[in-house]
């Protein structure tokens, strides 16, 4: 909005020329997201508590988590507002990349909201039935995959993804690009959702990933930087920097209230939408494979669940007795049961997340 209202007035007031610069608008978006989070947070927490949108803790989890029962949830509303409004204020709203990333965020935010609503208000034990949640993720993947595959604005780039550590090497998917996009979106959304189990864990990791993706968006949208680093040049993709900066600011702002001991949980409203946003950013930037490194902790969390379920079923068939590979999955609960304090798990996972982010950025020169 600012870009469309103020930048055209640059001939009358030269200072408004600054709105052409993505770095300025990205910084403005991040600061706006932080301010919205700080202002909305206390009000949202009070409202959630007043209408009894409160977390229920299952008996299967670590006993230390029982003290969290009654903490307001669905706090992802804060993240959604602090991502969407700054993007609308600071981004070029005629940009197709912005249209797609907002679609992904809002779409999965609605499904996450419905899941939280069913669990907390309607007292449905499992919330939104898993197959309906999966249908929402697959439907979103098909829409975005088809948009990119058939859209005229993306035709020059094509349905490809770049391969880390190799110069100018891309995998052409052809029509299989649509199922590929669907897989990436579904995996990223669910991985973040699985990680959201400790105070501050998912929010901190999301902020780290979003900052890294903001850098990647910026260099991908500049022909000089992309040429120097031998990565795919994506005209107009620089606008995604504004969204990624908003996401980072929103997650940091939410972390103010979600830090241990949490005053509010993001719930599926925040986890599913943020996970979809990460996946969509990677898809639009042709860095889906790189997301495996950048989101390494999220991958680790999801894989630990798959290993646990697979080993559980295999041991039951093999010996007749179901056994666990980890003390508990996702993996953050395993370390809790090993004796790590919750804050130790969270901060150590953040450190690993920062390491993965630095490794991701370094891949642009390791070619």
C-alpha angles and dihedrals in degrees: 000000000000089000092054097041104038106028094062088058092062092105089062097038112026094198090070088069085087089078090074090068115092093203091059094047092045091053089048091050093050092049091046090051091052092049092048090050093050093047097042098040102077093041094049092047091052092048094047091050092046094054092041099246090158135156121253118206120215122227092237095067127086111296091234088069093064089084088065092065110121096027111139114257135187087068088143084092085078091054093047093051092044091052102040101044097048089047090052091047100046109024131083099259093200090065115109092212089060091049092054097045092048090048091054094047097047094041095055091037088062092049090048091049091052090050093051091045093053092048099045106028104027091034092226102165098222098028116214110015109258094238091056091049089049090048089056092051093046092046091052091048092052092049095049094040091051092045092055095039096049101025114112092218091061098040095096093058097041134202097307140123126210122241117229119239094022128095116239093344116145133170111229110212102181111191089346086074091087095058088042091056090046091053094049093048094047093046096047094046093050094042093057090045091054091049093055096091106103131055109274096352101114095034093054094046091047091053091052093049092045092053091051091048090050088058092046091048091052097049092042090056094052118078093206096053095040091049092049092049095041095236130134112284109226113191112218093010089110088082088071086072088074092053094044091049090050090051091050092048092046093051093047090048091049089048088064088070098028097053114114118316089034120219090194139010123223093225122191089308090072102027099051094043095045092046091051090048092054092049093047092049090053091048095049091047092047089239101118094129091047088057087070087067099036093047092038094136091051089049091048091052093050094045091051089058092049091049091048094050093042094049091044092056095039094051091048092053093043102044105011089242121096111228133186125234092200126032085244137343141263091056096244089068090051090061091046090056089047087064104266115139115241093248090051091054092047097047094043091050089049089053090051088048091054089049091052091048091052090047089051094053091045092057089075090071097035097081 
